[in-house]
């Protein structure tokens, strides 16, 4: 018997990872269990018995060897890796009793996760700025104006994301 499958489309920002985790947990409580996060905003589910899972997301970069060690530590702690989307890793663990399992042992670990994301964004800033500089060296035309407007939107989004991530870190430090 083939299991029922569903694909859901939902947008979450990097700083809204807790909202995404809560949504995935609610889906599992309805019997829809994540099998693959897929592309950004695309989630693949399979129908099963309703279960209480704790879902956690982590942002990781680094060497393959370090990644394999990291994944083994997660497995040893009872976390099942569902899949990944870019550098975002999706884990779940079945809840036992009233207490939800935590992936991060302390707030500093969560802060480091957002710090890794900020570092990647900082690395890409020179590429964005160089693209903008090259646009303004060209003769003005409709296409160049459209590209400049697109770059303005991208850089504005980049700034907004940086501010939100910094605020998220600041909130974690205060708690």
SULRA-V590727 format. One record per residue. N is the residue number from 1. SS is DSSP state (H for helix, E for strand, C for the rest). PSI is psi in whole degrees, 0 to 359 (* if undefined). D_LAST is the distance of its C-alpha to the last C-alpha in Angstrom with 2 decimals. Layout:
BEGIN
n: {N,N}
ss: {SS,SS}
psi: {PSI,PSI}
d_last: {D_LAST,D_LAST}
END
This chain:
BEGIN
n: {1,2,3,4,5,6,7,8,9,10,11,12,13,14,15,16,17,18,19,20,21,22,23,24,25,26,27,28,29,30,31,32,33,34,35,36,37,38,39,40,41,42,43,44,45,46,47,48,49,50,51,52,53,54,55,56,57,58,59,60,61,62,63,64,65,66,67,68,69,70,71,72,73,74,75,76,77,78,79,80,81,82,83,84,85,86,87,88,89,90,91,92,93,94,95,96,97,98,99,100,101,102,103,104,105,106,107,108,109,110,111,112,113,114,115,116,117,118,119,120,121,122,123,124,125,126,127,128,129,130,131,132,133,134,135,136,137,138,139,140,141,142,143,144,145,146,147,148,149,150,151,152,153,154,155,156,157,158,159,160,161,162,163,164,165,166,167,168,169,170,171,172,173,174,175}
ss: {C,C,C,C,E,E,E,E,E,C,C,C,C,H,H,H,H,H,H,H,H,H,H,H,H,H,H,H,H,C,C,E,E,E,E,E,C,C,C,C,C,E,E,E,E,E,E,C,C,C,C,C,E,E,E,E,E,E,E,C,C,C,C,H,H,H,H,H,H,H,H,H,H,H,H,H,C,C,C,E,E,E,E,E,E,C,C,E,E,E,E,E,E,E,C,E,C,C,E,C,C,C,C,C,C,C,H,H,H,H,H,H,H,H,H,H,H,H,H,H,H,H,H,H,H,H,H,H,H,H,H,H,H,H,H,H,H,C,C,C,C,H,H,H,H,H,H,H,H,H,H,H,H,H,H,H,H,H,H,H,H,H,H,H,H,H,H,H,H,H,H,H,H,H,C}
psi: {127,136,148,138,155,148,128,146,119,138,133,141,160,326,357,28,328,323,319,316,316,320,316,322,318,322,318,325,337,0,5,112,131,131,340,124,340,216,168,133,0,124,132,128,158,141,135,194,139,136,155,106,149,119,141,145,142,144,120,140,166,186,159,319,313,323,317,321,317,313,325,321,318,315,317,331,1,10,132,124,122,320,190,156,102,236,6,126,134,125,157,156,136,137,139,111,202,340,130,133,145,142,316,133,339,170,333,326,320,319,318,324,312,328,320,321,317,318,315,319,322,323,325,349,313,326,315,314,323,320,318,317,319,326,319,353,343,162,139,132,174,316,318,322,319,317,320,319,318,316,321,317,316,314,323,318,321,314,314,315,317,315,314,319,319,319,323,317,316,319,318,322,326,327,*}
d_last: {48.78,46.50,42.96,41.87,39.70,37.68,36.09,33.30,32.26,28.76,26.74,23.06,21.39,19.66,16.21,17.08,17.46,15.59,18.16,20.86,19.93,20.00,23.32,24.79,23.91,25.61,28.57,28.99,28.99,31.90,33.63,32.91,31.58,30.57,33.19,32.57,30.03,32.94,32.69,29.83,29.65,32.15,31.42,34.19,34.16,36.64,37.45,37.15,36.30,33.06,30.39,26.78,25.22,21.71,21.78,19.64,20.17,19.98,21.29,23.69,26.43,28.74,32.00,33.57,33.74,30.02,29.39,31.75,30.04,26.62,28.19,29.88,26.69,25.31,28.64,28.67,25.32,27.00,25.62,28.38,28.33,29.60,30.21,28.93,29.01,29.36,26.62,24.44,24.96,24.84,24.47,24.84,25.11,26.69,24.67,26.21,25.83,22.97,20.20,19.23,19.30,16.45,17.58,14.87,14.55,11.18,8.47,11.01,13.61,12.01,11.61,15.24,16.36,15.57,17.03,20.16,20.53,20.34,22.90,25.26,25.05,25.87,28.78,30.25,30.08,33.38,35.09,34.11,35.15,38.38,39.24,38.80,40.95,43.63,43.75,44.55,47.34,49.23,51.64,50.15,50.97,49.62,48.10,46.49,45.13,43.64,42.08,40.70,39.15,37.64,36.22,34.79,32.99,31.71,30.45,28.86,27.07,26.05,24.60,22.77,21.30,20.23,18.51,16.67,15.61,14.52,12.47,10.90,10.13,8.89,6.42,5.32,5.61,3.83,0.00}
END
